[in-house]
Amino acid sequence: DLYKHNLEIAVKNKTLSLLNGLYEISVLAILPPDLAKETTKEILKDLNLEFVGMYSFFKKESVFMPLGFAYGEKWQDAQEKSAGFDVASVNLSAENVLIDSMIKTKNIQYSFGLENLWDKISDKNIDPKILKQMNDAAHIRTILISPLISQGEIIGALVLGLNHVYDTLADYEKESIRSVVNVTSVALDKALLYNEINLANEKLTNADKLKTEFLSLASHQLRS
């Protein structure tokens, strides 16, 4: 009991440290790809995962597009032997049962094999055997995908490759994952909002430039 208690305290302290690190990243990383790159790296390291992926969500198409990934050594070795398959190069869509369930329930979904998450890839010809081999070589025990939610709407997803069976995790370990997901959701929402504002400002700048050029041309025509 004392060992379990000390372990729980250690996990909670490590989680607090990770959440603080994620907050600092969200302040420094302004654009979504930069945020995803640094966030996945931090989560991978502190939660001792095999891989972490972050996606942005396009509601109209029901598609999650890759933003950034971090990989452990076992995953990298497995990927090199997988005939070039790279999870960072493919989207996740609602054609997949896990993705569809996650979108409908807005809750964490998980499975015990890569082939159950990447089994519906329309633009890739992926052999399920390759995914199974990668799964075994990287010692993946659970593939967990969680929606990233802001104001009740899905804005992205976080995919975690665990080297443990999710059902065997203690409640405080599951809570740690949920806390990471919540903080990541806030950070991604902030980055997406900044990106939208940045794009809007660029459009306004271009519009002002065109207006200035038009007025200059019109003025020249009137003088001549």
N, C-alpha and C positions, 0 to 999 in steps of 0.2 A: 504493500500500500504506500509506503514511504517513497519507494522507487517511482511508482506511478504518479504520485503527487509531484515529485521533483521534476519528472519528465514533462508533466503538464505545464508547470511553471516555466520550464525551459522553452517549450514550444510557444507559449504565450509571449514570452519576452522576445523570442526571435521574430514572432509575427509583428509585434509592435515596432521592432527595428526595421523590418521589411516595409511596413506601412509608412514609416517615416521616410525611408529611402524612396518609396514610390511618390510620396508627396513632393520631395525635392526634385525628382525627375519631372513631375508634371509642371513645376514652376519653370524649369530650365528648357524643357523640350516643348517647343511651341507647335510645330506641325505634326500631324498624325503619324507619318512614317518614322519620324525621329522619336516620338513618344513610344511607339510600338517597339522599336529597336532596343531602347534602353530599358523599358519596362519588362519586356520578356526576358532580357538578360538577367535582370535583378531577381525576378521571380524564380527563374531556373536555378540560380545559385543558392538562394536562401531556402527554397523549399525542396532542394535536392531532387529535381525532376529530370526526366530524360529529354523532354522538349516542351517548349511553350510557343504557342502561336496566337497572334491577335489579328482580328478581322474587323472590317467595317461592313455595315449592313445596308443594302439597297432594297428598300421595302417593296418597291414596284415590281422588281424582278424576283424577289425572295431569294437573293443571292448574297453570300458573304464573300468579300474580296480580301485577299491577304494584305496585311499592313506590315507585319514584322514577325520574325521568329528568332528563337535561341535554341541551340542544340547542345546536348551533352555528348561526351566522347563516344559512348556506345551507339548513340543515334547516328552520329557522323560516320562511324565505321559501317554501320548497317546500310546507310544511305549510299555509300560508295559502292556497295555490292548489289545495289538494287536496280541495276540497268538504267540509272539516270533519273529515277523517280524522285521528284522534289515536291514536298507538300506545299512549299511556298509559291509554287508556280500554278496552282489550281484553285479554283473557287469552291466554295461549299454551297450547295443548293438545297431547296426544300424537297427535291426529288428523293433525297436521303431520308430514311425513316427517323433517325435521331435528330436531324436538323429540323424536320417538319414538326416533330414532337416538342422540340425546344421552343420553336416559334409560337406554337399554339399554347403551350403551358407557361412560357416565359420562366422556365425553371431549368436547373442543371440536369443534363442527361449524361449517361455514361455507358460504356461498353467495354468489352475485354479484348478487342482486337481492332487494329487499324482498318481492316477490310470492312468493318461495320460502319466506318465514318466516311471513307473514301471509295465507296462502292458504286457511286453514281457520278462519274466524271465524263461528261459528254464529249469534251474535246481531247480526252486522253484515253489511250488504249492500255489500261493498267490491268495486269494479271493479278487476281486476288492472291495467288500463291506468293507473288513478290511481296505484297503487303504483309502476308502471314510470316514470311521469312524475316522481314524487317522488324516485325513485332517481337519475334522470338530473339533475334540477335540483339535488339536494344533493350531486352528485358522489360518490355512494356507489360504491365499487369492490368492497367485501366486507362482507357482514353476517355477523358472527361471534357465535356464542352458546356460552357455556361454563357448565357446571354449577358451582354453588357447593356444595362437599362438606364435611361434617363427620362424622368417625368412620365414613367409608365410605358415608354416606347423603347423597343430594341434598337440600339445604335451600332451594335457590334457583337463580337463573341470572343471568348478566350478559350483556347484548347490546351489542355494539360496532359502530358504523358507521364503517368505515375508508375513507379516501380513497385507499387503495392496495390492490392485489391481494395477498391474504394469502400466496400462494405465492412472491411476489417478495421478501418480507421476509427480512432476514438472520436467522440463528439467534439472535443476541443480542436482536433485536427481538421475536422470538416468545417468547423466554425472559422478556423484560420483561413481556409480556402475561400469561404464566403466573404470574409473581410477583405481579402485581396481583390476579389471580383468587384466588390462595392467601390473600393477606392479606385480601381482601374476604370470603372464605369464613369466616375466623376472626371477623372483625368482625360479620358477619351472625349467626353462631351465638351470639355473646355477646349481641347485641341481642334475638334471639328468646328466649334463655334468660331474660334480664331481664324480657321481656314476660310470659313464662309465670309467673315468680315474682310479678310485680306483680299479675297476674290472680288467682293463687292467694291472695295476701294480701287482695285485695279480697273474695273469696268467704269467707275466714275472718272478716274484719271484719264482713261482712253476717251470717254465721252467729252470731257472738258477739252482735251487736245483736239478732237475732231471739230468741236464747236469753235474753238479759237481759229483753226485752219479755215473753216467755212467763212467766219466773219472777216478774216483777213482777205480771202479770195473775193468775197462779195464787195468789200470796201475797195479793193483794187479795180474790180469791174466797174463800179460806179464812178470812180475817178477817171477811168479811161472812156 
